[in-house]
Amino acid sequence: MIRAAFLATAAAAFLSFATPTLAQDIKLGLIAGMSGFGASYGASILQGTEMAVKEINDAGGINGRKLVLDVADDASDPAQSVLAMQRLVNDNVDIVLGGWGSSMVLANMEVAERAGFPYIVVGASNPRITTARNKWTFRILTNDNGQATQLADIAVKQLKMKRIAVIHDSNDYGVGAKDIFVAHLKELGVTPVDIESYASNDKDFTAQLSHIAAANADGIALMGTLPAAPAIMNQARDQGIEARFMGAAGLSNEAMITLAPEASQHAISTAYFHEAIDPQAKAWADRYMAMYKNASQAPRPSQAAPAYRSVYMAADCLKTVGTDKDKLRLCLKDWHGHFFGLPPADLHFDDTNQLVAPVVVVTVEGKGYAVLAGAN
């Protein structure tokens, strides 16, 4: 039920963080890291959300009601994320979107669950986010059970790698993805030659990379995000390490290529969008790139697309049942549809509120991402 509005023309305009709200307006709460180490991802989530809201409002809103954004910056910090979510609850928004970083979402979702607020997560993949006890939290991204196992299959079965090292962030995202990847490698008969960890804000990875170099790895699974991931790639190449990098969707951020233009070449990652998948995806990407070409942060389609989709998913239910929160929750549980930029599938939520959806696997080629041949 993601409607034809996906292809509506969008003008190059931004919504203010402090849009005046009228009584009849529908308030969308957006939570993400607009500052801190996740700011690059947060800015893209905001762009995708703004774009969808503008399209919907330009087309007449939701049954004549305007959508307004209430943006909460959680500073990419779990404790701050709890406070940011509580602020949205206190503002009595109608639905919450966003959520970047597994550590932040694992913390802030408890506030949404206790308060009874529908929450659509667009940027966190740890499997513990969606469990049988979920009532209000929905995730539209494939979790690491799907992503990390697919990466292991590609490394061993398709690329025939024999000596795989792992370096991972010590946060919930990095540890969760690492554990699943390593477990599946062992099911495939491969034991990692080395496993290293780092902290999200680390800048020097000499020690970890020295161990990986000594292990003579032919592949490196990098389970992390900006800003550390491109620094690790650059420092690895400086040490003469030639192993091919791979990782989950934290690596599918166009800034990775900007910050490590040579070192990131041929790196593989799972992703939630690629414009080559279908004509709708290409049309959306063209509109998005045009809308944000002069923005303070360069447009990054891979990160903006899930947020954009989440607004239209919410809009489907807001049109159907209005703003009653329990009715919205039930509507989301019954949602079925298709996302542009992903392999065709009938998307739906399972009994843990996890969207059952495919991922696309991409590789860095030149200045952009290409779909990895044979992996999709």
N, C-alpha and C positions, 0 to 999 in steps of 0.2 A: 504493500500500500504506500510505497514511497512514490508520490504522485508526479505528474508532468511538470509541476512547479520546479522540479530539479533543473529543468532546462529553461526556466524563465530568465530573461535578461536582467542583469544586475548592474546598476550604475556604480561608479567608483566613489562611494561615500562611506564614512564610518559612523557607527553609533556611539554616542557618548557613554562613558561609564555612569553618568548621573542623569539618565534620561528622565524627564519629568513623568510622573505616574499619575494617571487618572483612575477613578474608582472602577471604571469598566475595563481597564487594561489587564492583560495577563502578564504576570511577572515570572520571567525565567531567571532562576538563580544560576550563575556560572561560577564554578570553583576550580581554580588551577593556580599553578605557580607563575605569577606574573613577575616575580623576582626570585632570587636564589638560583641554585644550579639548574633548575628546570625551566628557567625563564624562556628559553628558546622554544620549548614545547608549549608552554603556556600561551605565548604570543600567537602561535599558530592555531591553537584551540580557540582563542578569542576571535581570530580572523574568520575561521570557518563558521563560528556561531553568528558573528555579526552579519556575514554574507547571507546566511539563510534567513535570519530575522528580517533583514532589509527586503529580501525578495518577497517574503510572506506579507509584510506590511504594505509593500508597494502593490501587491495583488488584492488588498482589501482586508488583510489581517485574518483572524480566526473568527469566523461568523460575525465579521464587522468589528471585532475587538482587536486592539493593537497589542503586539508583543513588545515588552520592554525588558531590557537586561539589567540585572543586579549582579555586578561582578565582584567576587571576593578573592583577593590574592592571598594564597596560603603560604607564600614565601618558600615553597618547595620544602616545607618542614612539617613533620607530623604533628607536633604540638600546636603550631600555628594553624594547621589545617583543621584541627578540631574547633578552634576558636572561629575560624572563617565559616565553617559550616554552621556553627551555632548562630553566628550573625545572620546568615541567610534564613535560618529557621525563625529567628526573632523578627526578621523582616516579613515573614509570612509569604514567601514566594510560593508560586503554585507548583513548581517542579524544579528540580536541581539537575543541571547538566555539568559535564566536565569531569574533573577528577583525573589528575595526572600523577603518576608515580605510585607504585604499589604500597609503599610505606605510608604515604599520605592518605590513600583511599582506605586502607585497612584501619586507619585511625578515624577518619572523618565519617565513614559510613555508619559507624555506631551511633553517631548523633542523628543522622537521617533515619536510621531504623527506629530509635527510641521515640523520635518526634513524629514518625509516620509521614515522611515526605518522600514521594517518588524521586528516585535518583538514578540517572542514566550515566554510567561510567564510560568514558571514551578514551582513556589513556593509561590503563594499568592492567597487568596481565597475570599477576600471581594467582594461582588457583584458589587460595584461601579467601579471595574476595567473594566468590560465589559458592555458597554452601546450601545445604537443605534448609537451614534456618533463615535464609534470606526471605524477607517479605517485601521490602521497599527498594532494594538496590538491584539494578539491572546493569549488565555489562554487554556492550555491543561489540567487543573485541574478542577474538579467539584467545583463550588463555594459554599459558606456557605448556600445558600438557599437549596441546596441538602444535604449537610453534617449535618448541625445543626438540620434540621427538621427530618432527619433519626435518629439522636441520640435521639431526644425527643420521637419519636415513639418507639424506642427500650426501653428506660427507662420506659415509661408508659405502653405500650402494651405487651412487651415481658418480662420485668423484674418486672413489677407490682410495681414500686416505687411510693410512695405516698408523701414523704417529700424530695423534691429536692432543694438543695442549689446551687448557682452559684457563682464562683469566676473567674474573668476575667482580663486580661491585659487591661490597659486603652488606648492601641493603636488601630489603625483602625481594625486590625485583631480581637483582643479580643472583642471590642465593637460590631463590626458587627456580629460576631458569637453569642455573648450573646443575642443581640436583636432578632435575628431570632429564637434562641432556646427558649427564654422566650415566644415569641409570639406564637410559635407552642405549647408549653406546655399549654398555656391558652386556645388554641383551643381544646386541649384534656381534658380540665376541671381541670388542675392542676396549681396552683399558687406557684411559688417558695417560700420556707420558709425563704430564705435570699439571698441577692445579694450583693457581695463584689467586690471591684476592687483593683488593685495594679499597680504600674509602672514597666516597663520591667526590670529595673535594681535593683528593691527592693530585699532585702535578708531576711528581718524579716517579717513574716506574722502572728505574734502572735495575733494581734488585730482582723484581719479578721477571723482567724480560731476560736478564742474564740466565736465570734458571731455565726459561723456555728455550733460549738459544742452546744451552748445554744439552737439552733433551732432544734437539734436532727434530723439532716438530715439522710436519708438512702441512698442518692445518691448525689454526688458532681460533677457538670459540671464544668470542669476546662478548660477555653478557653484561652490558652496561649501556650508558647513554652519554650525551654531552654533559659537561665539557671533557670528561676523562677519555672517552673512547677515541676521538681523533688524535689526542695527545699520545695515547698508547700506540696507535698505528704509526705515527711519525717517529716516535722513539724506537719502535721495533725496527723500522727500516734503517734508522741511523745506526743501529747495532748490527746491521747486516742480516737480519732475520727476513727471509723471503716467503715464509709460510703464508698461505691464503687465509684471510680473516673471514669469519662468519659470525652471525649473531641473530638474536631475535629482533623484533620490530623497533627496539630502541636505536638500532643502527640505521633504520630507514628514515633518516632526517637529512634533507638536502644540505644542511649546514655541515654534515660529516664530510661531504665532498669539498666544500669550500675551505674547511679547516685542515683537511688532509688530502689535497688534490692528487698527489702521486701515491701516497701510502694506502689510500682507500681503494685504489683501482682493483677491480675484480672481487672486492669483498661481497659476500652474500648475506642477505638478510630476509627474514619474513617481512611482509608489509600488509597494510590494510587498504591499499589503493595503488593502482597503476593506470595511467591514462590510456595505455595501449589495449586494455582488456575489452573495451566496448566503446561505441561512438558517444554514448552519454558521458562517459568518463572524460573523453577528450574535450567535449563541449564544456563540461564543468571546469576542467583545468584551465581552458582558455579564458573563461570568464573570470575565474579566480585570479589568475596571473595578471590580467588586465586591471582588475579592481584594486590590487595591492602592489602594483608595480612601483609606486612611489612611497610605499609605507616605510616606517623606520626599520622594520624587520622585513627582509626579503620574503616573498611568499614561498611557502613550503607545502605543496599539495599533500604529501604523504601524511602530514600531521593534521592538516586542516580538514581533510575529507571526513574522518569519523565524527568530528564535532558538527560539521554541516549536516551530516546524516541524522545525528541525534535530534537536531531541532525539528526536522521533518517527521521523524518518528513521533516525537512529542506532539507535533501539530496534528498528526493523524488522530491521536486519541483526544486531544483538546477539542477538535472539531466534532468528534463523535459523542463525547460524554461530558464536555465542559471541564470545570476546574475542581470538581469534587475529588479529593485526593484518593479515596478508596476506589472510586470508579476509574480513575486514571491508572491506578495500580493494576486493576483487573484487566483493563484494556491493553496495557503493555504486555501482560502475561499472554494474551491471546494474539499479539501482533504477529503477522506473517508478511514477508515482502522480499525484495531483492535490493542489493546495494550496487550502484554503478561502481566500476573499477575493481570488482572482485569476480572470480569465476562464477558462472550462473548457479544459483541454488535457491531453494525455498527456505529462507531464513526464518527462524522461530526460536523462542526461548525454551530451555529445558526446565525441569522442576526446581533448579537452583537459581533461576533467572539469568543463566548464562546463554547468550545467543549462540546457536549452533550455526556456524558460518565457516566458509573456507578462508584461507589466507592465500596471498600471492607471494611467490618467492622471486626476489629481484637481485640483481648484481650491479655494481658500479661499473659503468663503461663510459669513459670520457668525463663529460661534465654532468652526467645524469644517471638515472637508474634504468636498466633494461630488464625485461622479464627473463628469468633464468630458463634457458631452453631445457626441456625435459623434466622440469620440476613442478609444473602446474597442470 
